[in-house]
């Protein structure tokens, strides 16, 4: 399976722009890791239930009670670009 | 020399009026100023704030006036939380407290100093920190382990009384083992993860690194408990873990997993484990050989599940709401891609790529679902074994701390060293590393840890066995 890793495609899916050097470095490293991971193929897992967590997690919703929001100033202080109480980003919708 | 003291000793000193919290902070600060340029355990610290807290500390509280160093992936209101990443360095100040910090503050503790780590806690040597190198206080040419390498090194070097770390695949226990301190990972769900920057949410757990098992129990008392802000936090009763700590091991059944005592171990590591087994048996523990047949599949399972969860968790680092945004932005996509390219270091990128790949269309079932099924088998191994025994005893790492730079460009070699610690994370069970002598490498004596694992929510048993071993070790 591991020979099918198309690093530029995976990088695109991950929203990572890789330099040529990085792509050249990571490709064999990831191939080695993936071929090691393939040792799992020795196991027959037919009929075994997958576990997302070690213990069943009953994500219990909290009571729907309004609480205090984080002050806008704290969000502003961490935002890369901020104006008029809002986070600024490049244009998202085509004009 | 107040910096060398344990939490218990500090509390006794406060109670006897021998010294004050200001004296302790001052002693730590002078030790840090003298030695941390070499060790590199801290990324930042705010002495003024700590001294101010020390002046008004309520010594009647469980951890009143006790300074605790915090791994730099846990949010402390108003402090940086860099995760040792260029993405966050200089760009982020925590706008809230993690629940563990709120609990420490309520118990009177003083969070003091931010400990170095592998970037986003991804690594086993703290060499993946994008900010600085941390050196092992026992041998400055060697790594402290990781990812909580700063948290372990500051305690080992007496630059902290105790610290908090996080453990996703051994990140508290392995550096504790390499640095010769106690490191405890409680059961999954025992300690709230709210405010811990998420790496692999189904595996991450916060825990203490300390100079004694008693200190680990004291900190666990404060950290443990249900938190409505973490939906995976367990609503299970907690105990006073310092009670019954000296109960001993007489009548306890302790299992030795045969897969964990392979010939691949450094001979001195194997000897350390066997010495502890013999000592505990002499003390009245019943020792039985047990089997965890899926042990060899722990590493491959982990390196599917952890990167998969990481690739999802780290998608929040997009340059939009916080952290650094690239200056090279023409549209939304270039903002994402360039910010992430500039912000993340190589190991984080590798894991995001690996995680994205195993979750991608066509590979999801073959990798991700398969690994989740093997996780079930690994959990079953532990469940079956804990029907026979009260606790397990094992090594923490196959070798003592390696030299700085030794596994550069060989990520797989680095991953394989996690073999004995990952099982506890996959199964969600508590496990501790306690110092157990040394191993000789290149003529130097390097610390070796002994691992004790217990059933889910079996914190008390784990701490009791650890304390029993600690007493036997010190009596030798």
Interface residues (C-beta under 8 A of the other chain):
Chain A: X1 X5 X7 X10 X11 X13 X14 X15 X16 X17 X18 X19 X22 X25 X26 X29 X30 X32 X33 X34 X36 X37 X38 X39 X40 X43 X45 X48 X49 X50 X51 X52 X53 X54 X55 X57 X59 X60 X62 X70 X71 X74 X75 X77 X78 X79 X80 X81 X87 X89 X90 X91 X92
Chain B: X91 X92 X93 X95 X96 X188 X189 X202 X228 X231 X232 X234 X235 X294 X296 X297 X299 X300 X301 X303 X304 X311 X315 X318 X319 X320 X321 X322 X323 X324 X325 X329 X330 X331 X332 X333 X334 X335 X336 X337 X338 X340 X341 X344 X346 X349 X350 X352 X353 X354 X356 X357 X360 X363 X366 X367 X369 X370 X371 X372 X373 X374 X375 X376 X377 X379 X409 X411 X412 X415 X426 X427 X428 X429 X456
